[in-house]
Amino acid sequence: MSGAVKHYNWRTKTNWGDRLGPLLLERFAGISSVWAPFPEAQIVTVGSVLQLMPWDWPGIIAGAGKLRRDSPFKYGSHTQIMALRGPLTARGVTGSYALGDPGLLAPELLGQLPVKEHALGILPHWFDKKLEHRTEFRRYDPLIIHADEDPLEVVRKIGSCRKLVTSSLHGVIVADAFHIPRRVEQMDLSRKDTNFKFMDYGGSIRMRFRFGITEMPKWQRIEDRQHEIYDVFRDIEGRLR
């Protein structure tokens, strides 16, 4: 497909996860993109952004989710829903679509898988100023990964760790994609968000979301979601012609 499509994501330099969308779109759909505000965009892929979507927006949703349980999701007959992040976002939404977050494909953005160099990585959410300083984790000499780093570098660093402690949803998702045990820590923002987005993603891999426990989902469930999202991205180009 010639030319760049208009892609919406939460536009910030502080959150690496929101910047994965254009990279995934180019890698798996062969489509280059430029950022556009939601009313002008043709597609949205990654992020807790559907509450920002205009009524009956005539674009493609390929894996995004809502921020909170009570967030509005104003889709209509013109909205093309190809994938939603999880079953809580999808509640009440009719039609045929995949479930899963496109971030599960992020390791394939790298040329080769990272070498396991670090026993523990710590990845705070961009709003979280406390996690990297917690003494119970610092004693393991962890690799500190910051949310404002280049998204490919964040993915590489996650993959270089044997375990991950994070308050970032996409930290959890990419750790799962690398099959790395991860532990989710709560922060003020996640309480404000009622942890909906974590539970939504957890539902997509049939795993109950819990704070403060190191765990890892069953690999088959991750692979199932990866295959679904991969197929969605392969079909996107035909939808945008």
PASEBA-1860 file (N, C-alpha, C; in nm, 3 decimals):
! residues 241
1> MSGAVKHY> 0.085/-0.119/0.000/0.000/0.000/0.000/0.089/0.124/0.000 ~ 0.062/0.220/-0.088/0.145/0.340/-0.099/0.093/0.447/-0.004 ~ 0.188/0.529/0.045/0.149/0.637/0.134/0.131/0.590/0.276 ~ 0.131/0.687/0.367/0.117/0.657/0.509/-0.029/0.672/0.553 ~ -0.074/0.584/0.640/-0.209/0.595/0.695/-0.204/0.679/0.821 ~ -0.318/0.728/0.862/-0.328/0.811/0.982/-0.360/0.722/1.102 ~ -0.270/0.722/1.198/-0.278/0.633/1.314/-0.291/0.718/1.440 ~ -0.384/0.678/1.529/-0.396/0.748/1.657/-0.335/0.665/1.768
9> NWRTKTNW> -0.254/0.729/1.850/-0.215/0.674/1.980/-0.200/0.792/2.076 ~ -0.204/0.760/2.205/-0.184/0.866/2.303/-0.046/0.924/2.279 ~ -0.039/1.050/2.243/0.085/1.111/2.196/0.166/1.165/2.313 ~ 0.266/1.089/2.351/0.349/1.128/2.464/0.487/1.069/2.448 ~ 0.588/1.137/2.494/0.724/1.083/2.493/0.755/1.010/2.623 ~ 0.662/1.013/2.716/0.689/0.954/2.847/0.646/0.809/2.858 ~ 0.570/0.758/2.761/0.515/0.623/2.775/0.548/0.540/2.652 ~ 0.644/0.452/2.666/0.692/0.371/2.556/0.584/0.281/2.495
17> GDRLGPLL> 0.494/0.231/2.579/0.392/0.137/2.531/0.302/0.198/2.425 ~ 0.266/0.324/2.442/0.179/0.389/2.344/0.249/0.412/2.211 ~ 0.382/0.408/2.213/0.458/0.431/2.090/0.489/0.302/2.015 ~ 0.442/0.188/2.067/0.462/0.062/1.997/0.372/0.049/1.875 ~ 0.256/0.112/1.877/0.157/0.093/1.772/0.210/0.112/1.630 ~ 0.270/0.228/1.598/0.320/0.247/1.462/0.427/0.146/1.423 ~ 0.511/0.105/1.517/0.616/0.007/1.489/0.556/-0.129/1.455 ~ 0.455/-0.169/1.530/0.389/-0.297/1.505/0.312/-0.294/1.373
25> LERFAGIS> 0.250/-0.181/1.343/0.174/-0.168/1.219/0.266/-0.182/1.098 ~ 0.382/-0.121/1.106/0.475/-0.131/0.994/0.534/-0.271/0.982 ~ 0.568/-0.331/1.095/0.632/-0.463/1.092/0.537/-0.574/1.048 ~ 0.414/-0.573/1.095/0.326/-0.686/1.072/0.219/-0.662/0.966 ~ 0.194/-0.536/0.932/0.098/-0.507/0.825/0.165/-0.444/0.705 ~ 0.294/-0.408/0.718/0.364/-0.345/0.608/0.314/-0.206/0.578 ~ 0.262/-0.137/0.681/0.199/-0.006/0.662/0.273/0.098/0.744 ~ 0.322/0.201/0.678/0.379/0.315/0.749/0.266/0.409/0.790
33> SVWAPFPE> 0.289/0.483/0.897/0.180/0.566/0.949/0.233/0.699/0.999 ~ 0.141/0.794/1.008/0.167/0.923/1.069/0.062/0.943/1.178 ~ 0.100/1.016/1.282/0.005/1.041/1.389/-0.103/1.137/1.343 ~ -0.226/1.112/1.391/-0.338/1.202/1.363/-0.430/1.202/1.484 ~ -0.500/1.313/1.511/-0.598/1.311/1.619/-0.709/1.211/1.588 ~ -0.773/1.162/1.692/-0.869/1.053/1.674/-0.974/1.081/1.565 ~ -1.036/1.198/1.560/-1.139/1.217/1.457/-1.088/1.202/1.315 ~ -0.959/1.227/1.292/-0.903/1.220/1.158/-0.833/1.088/1.129
41> AQIVTVGS> -0.810/1.007/1.233/-0.730/0.885/1.217/-0.808/0.777/1.144 ~ -0.734/0.684/1.083/-0.793/0.569/1.015/-0.783/0.442/1.098 ~ -0.692/0.441/1.197/-0.671/0.319/1.274/-0.615/0.351/1.412 ~ -0.649/0.269/1.510/-0.590/0.273/1.644/-0.553/0.130/1.680 ~ -0.435/0.112/1.741/-0.387/-0.023/1.766/-0.358/-0.053/1.912 ~ -0.290/0.036/1.982/-0.239/0.008/2.116/-0.282/0.117/2.213 ~ -0.317/0.077/2.335/-0.342/0.175/2.439/-0.481/0.171/2.498 ~ -0.494/0.233/2.615/-0.624/0.243/2.683/-0.688/0.374/2.642
49> VLQLMPWD> -0.737/0.378/2.520/-0.776/0.506/2.457/-0.918/0.507/2.399 ~ -0.991/0.397/2.406/-1.119/0.393/2.336/-1.222/0.489/2.392 ~ -1.204/0.533/2.516/-1.295/0.633/2.573/-1.278/0.769/2.504 ~ -1.170/0.787/2.429/-1.145/0.912/2.356/-1.200/0.908/2.214 ~ -1.250/0.795/2.174/-1.296/0.776/2.037/-1.425/0.852/2.009 ~ -1.434/0.924/1.897/-1.559/0.992/1.862/-1.671/0.892/1.835 ~ -1.793/0.938/1.848/-1.909/0.853/1.822/-1.906/0.800/1.679 ~ -1.928/0.669/1.664/-1.937/0.602/1.536/-1.817/0.634/1.447
57> WPGIIAGA> -1.701/0.636/1.507/-1.578/0.664/1.433/-1.560/0.560/1.323 ~ -1.536/0.602/1.197/-1.531/0.508/1.085/-1.391/0.451/1.060 ~ -1.319/0.420/1.165/-1.184/0.366/1.150/-1.174/0.224/1.202 ~ -1.051/0.174/1.208/-1.023/0.036/1.249/-0.968/0.035/1.391 ~ -1.026/-0.050/1.475/-0.972/-0.078/1.608/-0.903/-0.213/1.602 ~ -0.772/-0.214/1.631/-0.695/-0.337/1.619/-0.617/-0.363/1.747 ~ -0.689/-0.379/1.859/-0.624/-0.421/1.982/-0.630/-0.323/2.098 ~ -0.683/-0.205/2.080/-0.690/-0.107/2.188/-0.796/-0.148/2.290
65> GKLRRDSP> -0.795/-0.078/2.406/-0.892/-0.106/2.511/-0.941/0.021/2.578 ~ -1.030/0.004/2.674/-1.078/0.116/2.755/-0.985/0.137/2.875 ~ -0.993/0.256/2.934/-0.911/0.286/3.052/-0.974/0.235/3.180 ~ -1.105/0.253/3.193/-1.177/0.213/3.314/-1.304/0.137/3.277 ~ -1.359/0.070/3.374/-1.481/-0.006/3.349/-1.595/0.084/3.301 ~ -1.605/0.206/3.359/-1.715/0.296/3.323/-1.677/0.392/3.210 ~ -1.564/0.371/3.145/-1.526/0.457/3.033/-1.622/0.438/2.917 ~ -1.661/0.545/2.848/-1.748/0.530/2.732/-1.674/0.464/2.615
73> FKYGSHTQ> -1.747/0.388/2.536/-1.692/0.329/2.415/-1.801/0.346/2.309 ~ -1.790/0.452/2.231/-1.900/0.499/2.146/-1.887/0.449/2.003 ~ -1.874/0.319/1.989/-1.865/0.263/1.854/-2.002/0.261/1.789 ~ -2.003/0.250/1.657/-2.128/0.242/1.583/-2.113/0.152/1.461 ~ -2.207/0.159/1.372/-2.208/0.069/1.257/-2.091/0.094/1.161 ~ -2.033/0.213/1.165/-1.921/0.243/1.077/-1.786/0.206/1.137 ~ -1.783/0.176/1.266/-1.658/0.141/1.332/-1.620/-0.003/1.297 ~ -1.496/-0.022/1.253/-1.447/-0.154/1.214/-1.367/-0.213/1.331
81> IMALRGPL> -1.428/-0.302/1.406/-1.364/-0.362/1.522/-1.301/-0.494/1.481 ~ -1.167/-0.494/1.467/-1.095/-0.615/1.429/-1.038/-0.687/1.551 ~ -1.003/-0.612/1.655/-0.952/-0.673/1.778/-0.970/-0.575/1.893 ~ -0.999/-0.628/2.010/-1.006/-0.550/2.133/-0.910/-0.614/2.234 ~ -0.859/-0.533/2.326/-0.756/-0.581/2.418/-0.799/-0.700/2.503 ~ -0.922/-0.696/2.554/-0.964/-0.804/2.643/-1.114/-0.811/2.657 ~ -1.162/-0.911/2.732/-1.306/-0.935/2.741/-1.383/-0.828/2.819 ~ -1.318/-0.751/2.905/-1.389/-0.645/2.976/-1.417/-0.528/2.884
89> TARGVTGS> -1.321/-0.490/2.801/-1.347/-0.390/2.698/-1.453/-0.440/2.602 ~ -1.450/-0.570/2.573/-1.540/-0.628/2.472/-1.680/-0.656/2.525 ~ -1.701/-0.639/2.654/-1.831/-0.674/2.712/-1.945/-0.599/2.642 ~ -2.039/-0.672/2.589/-2.154/-0.613/2.522/-2.130/-0.575/2.378 ~ -2.009/-0.592/2.328/-1.977/-0.556/2.189/-2.004/-0.677/2.101 ~ -2.096/-0.665/2.010/-2.133/-0.776/1.922/-2.041/-0.782/1.801 ~ -2.046/-0.893/1.731/-1.967/-0.908/1.610/-1.853/-1.006/1.627 ~ -1.775/-1.023/1.523/-1.662/-1.115/1.523/-1.533/-1.035/1.524
97> YALGDPGL> -1.451/-1.058/1.626/-1.324/-0.988/1.638/-1.231/-1.070/1.728 ~ -1.103/-1.040/1.719/-1.003/-1.107/1.802/-0.992/-1.038/1.937 ~ -0.936/-1.109/2.034/-0.902/-1.052/2.164/-0.751/-1.062/2.183 ~ -0.691/-0.953/2.231/-0.548/-0.957/2.260/-0.484/-0.821/2.238 ~ -0.376/-0.797/2.309/-0.302/-0.672/2.296/-0.189/-0.690/2.195 ~ -0.178/-0.599/2.097/-0.071/-0.612/1.997/0.069/-0.612/2.056 ~ 0.086/-0.560/2.179/0.217/-0.563/2.243/0.273/-0.702/2.260 ~ 0.188/-0.804/2.252/0.237/-0.942/2.260/0.326/-0.979/2.142
105> LAPELLGQ> 0.324/-0.899/2.036/0.410/-0.924/1.920/0.541/-0.847/1.928 ~ 0.560/-0.767/2.032/0.673/-0.675/2.038/0.810/-0.742/2.028 ~ 0.835/-0.860/2.087/0.969/-0.920/2.073/1.012/-0.940/1.929 ~ 0.916/-0.958/1.838/0.950/-0.980/1.698/0.991/-0.851/1.627 ~ 0.982/-0.738/1.696/1.035/-0.614/1.640/1.187/-0.610/1.644 ~ 1.246/-0.694/1.727/1.391/-0.697/1.743/1.454/-0.787/1.638 ~ 1.577/-0.755/1.600/1.646/-0.838/1.503/1.680/-0.975/1.557 ~ 1.713/-0.983/1.685/1.740/-1.111/1.750/1.701/-1.100/1.897
113> LPVKEHAL> 1.675/-1.213/1.958/1.634/-1.213/2.097/1.750/-1.171/2.187 ~ 1.723/-1.091/2.290/1.830/-1.045/2.379/1.889/-1.159/2.462 ~ 2.014/-1.144/2.496/2.080/-1.235/2.590/2.033/-1.202/2.732 ~ 2.010/-1.304/2.813/1.968/-1.282/2.951/2.086/-1.234/3.035 ~ 2.095/-1.105/3.058/2.209/-1.045/3.128/2.176/-1.001/3.270 ~ 2.047/-0.989/3.304/2.009/-0.932/3.432/1.912/-1.025/3.505 ~ 1.938/-1.045/3.633/1.850/-1.129/3.713/1.712/-1.067/3.729 ~ 1.709/-0.934/3.737/1.582/-0.864/3.761/1.580/-0.731/3.688
121> GILPHWFD> 1.468/-0.701/3.627/1.443/-0.570/3.570/1.331/-0.502/3.645 ~ 1.339/-0.370/3.657/1.232/-0.290/3.717/1.187/-0.188/3.615 ~ 1.059/-0.192/3.581/1.001/-0.101/3.482/0.883/-0.028/3.543 ~ 0.902/0.094/3.592/0.788/0.169/3.647/0.701/0.227/3.536 ~ 0.573/0.240/3.564/0.484/0.320/3.481/0.538/0.463/3.480 ~ 0.508/0.538/3.375/0.563/0.674/3.363/0.523/0.763/3.481 ~ 0.412/0.731/3.545/0.362/0.811/3.658/0.423/0.767/3.791 ~ 0.483/0.650/3.793/0.529/0.586/3.916/0.672/0.631/3.949
129> KKLEHRTE> 0.688/0.707/4.056/0.819/0.759/4.096/0.880/0.680/4.213 ~ 0.814/0.576/4.260/0.858/0.505/4.380/0.917/0.367/4.353 ~ 0.867/0.298/4.253/0.899/0.157/4.236/1.049/0.132/4.226 ~ 1.120/0.209/4.147/1.263/0.182/4.125/1.348/0.204/4.250 ~ 1.291/0.269/4.353/1.367/0.297/4.475/1.335/0.201/4.589 ~ 1.246/0.107/4.569/1.207/0.016/4.676/1.320/-0.079/4.713 ~ 1.355/-0.080/4.840/1.475/-0.151/4.885/1.466/-0.302/4.867 ~ 1.345/-0.358/4.874/1.335/-0.503/4.862/1.372/-0.552/4.721
137> FRRYDPLI> 1.368/-0.461/4.623/1.409/-0.496/4.487/1.550/-0.447/4.455 ~ 1.590/-0.334/4.510/1.721/-0.277/4.479/1.835/-0.368/4.524 ~ 1.811/-0.450/4.624/1.920/-0.536/4.673/1.960/-0.643/4.572 ~ 1.881/-0.661/4.467/1.916/-0.756/4.361/1.992/-0.691/4.247 ~ 2.033/-0.565/4.266/2.104/-0.490/4.162/2.029/-0.497/4.029 ~ 1.904/-0.450/4.026/1.821/-0.467/3.907/1.860/-0.370/3.795 ~ 1.820/-0.405/3.675/1.825/-0.314/3.562/1.703/-0.223/3.569 ~ 1.724/-0.093/3.579/1.612/0.002/3.582/1.579/0.043/3.439
145> IHADEDPL> 1.455/0.023/3.401/1.408/0.055/3.266/1.308/0.169/3.277 ~ 1.329/0.275/3.203/1.243/0.393/3.214/1.144/0.402/3.099 ~ 1.024/0.450/3.130/0.915/0.453/3.033/0.937/0.554/2.922 ~ 1.029/0.649/2.940/1.052/0.748/2.835/1.165/0.709/2.740 ~ 1.218/0.587/2.755/1.321/0.540/2.663/1.259/0.501/2.529 ~ 1.343/0.484/2.429/1.297/0.438/2.299/1.223/0.305/2.316 ~ 1.107/0.289/2.255/1.029/0.167/2.280/1.102/0.038/2.242 ~ 1.180/0.039/2.136/1.255/-0.081/2.100/1.361/-0.114/2.205
153> EVVRKIGS> 1.420/-0.010/2.263/1.519/-0.032/2.368/1.452/-0.087/2.493 ~ 1.332/-0.041/2.524/1.259/-0.095/2.639/1.228/-0.243/2.616 ~ 1.182/-0.276/2.497/1.154/-0.416/2.465/1.281/-0.501/2.480 ~ 1.391/-0.452/2.426/1.517/-0.526/2.435/1.559/-0.546/2.580 ~ 1.546/-0.441/2.661/1.587/-0.451/2.801/1.499/-0.548/2.879 ~ 1.370/-0.546/2.852/1.282/-0.643/2.919/1.328/-0.785/2.885 ~ 1.357/-0.807/2.757/1.399/-0.940/2.714/1.533/-0.984/2.769 ~ 1.613/-0.889/2.819/1.744/-0.923/2.876/1.736/-0.961/3.023
161> CRKLVTSS> 1.616/-0.958/3.080/1.597/-0.988/3.223/1.537/-1.127/3.243 ~ 1.571/-1.187/3.356/1.514/-1.318/3.390/1.381/-1.304/3.464 ~ 1.361/-1.191/3.530/1.233/-1.159/3.594/1.210/-1.009/3.579 ~ 1.083/-0.969/3.588/1.049/-0.827/3.577/0.951/-0.788/3.686 ~ 0.979/-0.675/3.751/0.885/-0.611/3.843/0.839/-0.482/3.774 ~ 0.709/-0.460/3.765/0.660/-0.347/3.687/0.527/-0.296/3.738 ~ 0.500/-0.169/3.712/0.367/-0.112/3.733/0.309/-0.067/3.600 ~ 0.370/-0.110/3.491/0.329/-0.076/3.355/0.256/-0.194/3.292
169> LHGVIVAD> 0.138/-0.169/3.237/0.065/-0.278/3.172/0.146/-0.338/3.058 ~ 0.206/-0.255/2.975/0.282/-0.311/2.863/0.412/-0.376/2.911 ~ 0.459/-0.341/3.029/0.567/-0.419/3.088/0.524/-0.562/3.111 ~ 0.405/-0.579/3.166/0.349/-0.713/3.187/0.334/-0.787/3.054 ~ 0.277/-0.718/2.956/0.246/-0.781/2.827/0.374/-0.827/2.756 ~ 0.475/-0.741/2.753/0.599/-0.777/2.683/0.674/-0.885/2.761 ~ 0.672/-0.880/2.894/0.731/-0.988/2.973/0.663/-1.120/2.940 ~ 0.531/-1.120/2.929/0.459/-1.242/2.892/0.501/-1.291/2.753
177> AFHIPRRV> 0.521/-1.196/2.661/0.561/-1.233/2.526/0.699/-1.297/2.523 ~ 0.786/-1.256/2.615/0.919/-1.316/2.628/0.918/-1.440/2.718 ~ 0.803/-1.469/2.778/0.790/-1.582/2.873/0.881/-1.561/2.994 ~ 0.873/-1.440/3.049/0.952/-1.401/3.166/0.859/-1.389/3.286 ~ 0.891/-1.450/3.400/0.809/-1.428/3.520/0.802/-1.280/3.554 ~ 0.685/-1.233/3.590/0.669/-1.090/3.620/0.583/-1.072/3.745 ~ 0.608/-0.958/3.809/0.536/-0.922/3.931/0.483/-0.780/3.910 ~ 0.354/-0.761/3.933/0.292/-0.630/3.914/0.276/-0.562/4.048
185> EQMDLSRK> 0.325/-0.439/4.056/0.315/-0.361/4.178/0.218/-0.244/4.159 ~ 0.140/-0.219/4.261/0.037/-0.115/4.255/0.096/0.022/4.280 ~ 0.031/0.123/4.223/0.069/0.262/4.247/-0.059/0.345/4.252 ~ -0.045/0.472/4.283/-0.163/0.558/4.299/-0.247/0.564/4.173 ~ -0.182/0.572/4.056/-0.257/0.583/3.932/-0.338/0.459/3.905 ~ -0.281/0.341/3.933/-0.355/0.218/3.906/-0.476/0.205/3.998 ~ -0.467/0.259/4.120/-0.586/0.259/4.206/-0.693/0.350/4.148 ~ -0.650/0.465/4.096/-0.744/0.557/4.033/-0.811/0.491/3.914
193> DTNFKFMD> -0.735/0.410/3.840/-0.789/0.345/3.722/-0.863/0.216/3.756 ~ -0.874/0.185/3.885/-0.943/0.065/3.934/-0.885/-0.063/3.875 ~ -0.763/-0.057/3.824/-0.693/-0.175/3.773/-0.765/-0.242/3.657 ~ -0.857/-0.170/3.596/-0.938/-0.228/3.489/-0.853/-0.282/3.375 ~ -0.756/-0.203/3.331/-0.680/-0.243/3.212/-0.599/-0.370/3.239 ~ -0.548/-0.387/3.362/-0.476/-0.509/3.396/-0.571/-0.629/3.395 ~ -0.688/-0.611/3.451/-0.786/-0.720/3.455/-0.835/-0.753/3.314 ~ -0.849/-0.652/3.231/-0.893/-0.672/3.093/-0.791/-0.758/3.017
201> YGGSIRMR> -0.665/-0.719/3.026/-0.562/-0.799/2.961/-0.556/-0.940/3.021 ~ -0.561/-0.950/3.154/-0.557/-1.080/3.219/-0.668/-1.171/3.169 ~ -0.785/-1.114/3.146/-0.895/-1.194/3.094/-0.867/-1.250/2.956 ~ -0.790/-1.177/2.877/-0.761/-1.224/2.741/-0.672/-1.347/2.741 ~ -0.594/-1.365/2.848/-0.507/-1.484/2.858/-0.557/-1.579/2.966 ~ -0.680/-1.557/3.010/-0.746/-1.642/3.111/-0.660/-1.658/3.236 ~ -0.618/-1.542/3.290/-0.534/-1.542/3.409/-0.584/-1.433/3.503 ~ -0.615/-1.470/3.625/-0.665/-1.372/3.722/-0.554/-1.276/3.760
209> FRFGITEM> -0.584/-1.146/3.754/-0.484/-1.045/3.784/-0.463/-1.031/3.934 ~ -0.334/-1.030/3.977/-0.301/-1.016/4.118/-0.177/-0.928/4.134 ~ -0.179/-0.843/4.237/-0.063/-0.762/4.270/0.034/-0.840/4.358 ~ 0.163/-0.806/4.347/0.263/-0.850/4.442/0.298/-0.997/4.439 ~ 0.269/-1.064/4.329/0.298/-1.207/4.317/0.375/-1.230/4.187 ~ 0.487/-1.297/4.196/0.564/-1.331/4.076/0.500/-1.452/4.010 ~ 0.459/-1.436/3.885/0.391/-1.545/3.817/0.409/-1.532/3.666 ~ 0.364/-1.632/3.594/0.380/-1.635/3.450/0.262/-1.711/3.390
217> PKWQRIED> 0.198/-1.656/3.288/0.084/-1.726/3.229/0.126/-1.850/3.151 ~ 0.032/-1.936/3.124/0.058/-2.053/3.043/0.095/-2.009/2.901 ~ 0.201/-2.067/2.849/0.255/-2.022/2.721/0.155/-2.043/2.608 ~ 0.077/-2.147/2.611/-0.018/-2.173/2.503/-0.119/-2.060/2.491 ~ -0.157/-2.001/2.604/-0.254/-1.892/2.601/-0.193/-1.767/2.538 ~ -0.065/-1.744/2.563/0.003/-1.630/2.500/0.013/-1.654/2.350 ~ 0.051/-1.772/2.311/0.064/-1.804/2.169/-0.069/-1.789/2.096 ~ -0.177/-1.831/2.160/-0.309/-1.818/2.097/-0.340/-1.673/2.066
225> RQHEIYDV> -0.313/-1.584/2.163/-0.339/-1.442/2.142/-0.244/-1.385/2.035 ~ -0.119/-1.427/2.038/-0.024/-1.379/1.937/-0.070/-1.415/1.797 ~ -0.116/-1.537/1.779/-0.161/-1.580/1.647/-0.284/-1.499/1.602 ~ -0.376/-1.474/1.694/-0.495/-1.397/1.658/-0.458/-1.255/1.616 ~ -0.372/-1.191/1.694/-0.333/-1.053/1.662/-0.252/-1.048/1.534 ~ -0.165/-1.146/1.515/-0.087/-1.152/1.391/-0.181/-1.159/1.270 ~ -0.282/-1.243/1.276/-0.377/-1.256/1.165/-0.452/-1.125/1.141 ~ -0.487/-1.055/1.250/-0.554/-0.926/1.236/-0.466/-0.827/1.161
233> FRDIEGRL> -0.340/-0.818/1.200/-0.250/-0.723/1.135/-0.227/-0.759/0.989 ~ -0.225/-0.887/0.957/-0.209/-0.928/0.818/-0.329/-0.888/0.733 ~ -0.446/-0.874/0.797/-0.568/-0.839/0.723/-0.593/-0.688/0.716 ~ -0.515/-0.611/0.788/-0.544/-0.466/0.798/-0.528/-0.396/0.664 ~ -0.425/-0.431/0.588/-0.398/-0.358/0.464/-0.519/-0.360/0.371 ~ -0.584/-0.476/0.361/-0.701/-0.484/0.275/-0.815/-0.394/0.320 ~ -0.826/-0.373/0.450/-0.930/-0.287/0.504/-0.903/-0.139/0.474 ~ -0.776/-0.102/0.459/-0.739/0.038/0.442/-0.729/0.079/0.295
241> R> -0.746/-0.013/0.204/-0.740/0.022/0.062/-0.860/0.103/0.020
END
